[in-house]
């Protein structure tokens, strides 16, 4: 049950006397504190018209640090909160747009790009920074990692998180994304993943994709995402001598498999002339 006390009365939090109001004018005397004690013995107070408060969800959190034994716990607690925040990022665009609070010091410690952004010779003085090319979920994954070392990625966010980690030069998160992709690599996604990692300059992961395609060529060519493969990637694969598939079977995959005309033409162009013109196979 919340209690109401006058603004001239100090409150005691964990043994410390906290003066409610030291100002004498009548307007500030009208301010009051509403406070309540939660299950975790944390006092949450709401102060009206008080500038510079540690605000979270409309409340001022007094002594929130007391329950956080380590720096890691304290930093993790202020992740994606307004408490002490001194910059906001406007991330994404359209219906996905999000305004995300952050702390320049934490970001600068974890990323050379952020350090230069806030402390370099051309440091920004803006309190809001637009990031239309970054997905909100990926940016939050990056911040979570910088605040707590926690990696939170999944199949739907790993590529956008990898892009964001590279953009802001956070190699540890890059490695976590690459390791996730390696552990989830299969013939079903090898072609699609190969296309994307070629753009991100990840040669080791690209090599693993190629090895998977070599071993499971038929399955890889029959995968759903084959219709979205760019021509250069497809040609680079089909020029390999290590594909585990006979040309006759490759031809059958072409005529009965992917519906994309461009993909079919690319596959056919990689067959030997004798295979392309063989009347038995083409009948």
CORNORUR-V278822 format. One line per field, one symbol per residue. psi: psi as a letter, one per 20 degrees, with the letter a starting at -180 (. if undefined). Layout:
psi->???
//
This chain:
psi->pqqpqrjipqqpokippopgpiqiqhghiiqrppqqprhjkpppqoppkoqjqnpokjqpopkhhhjohrhghgghhjpkqiojqjqqpoparcijpqopqroggghhhiphghghhhiahkqqjqipppmijppghhhhhgggghhijppnrrhiigghhgghhghjmnhhhghhgghgggijprhhjggghggghhhjmnhghghhghgghghlgghhhiqhjhijpqggggghgiiqijpmpqhghgghhgiidpipgggghgghhiqqhhhhiohghi.
//
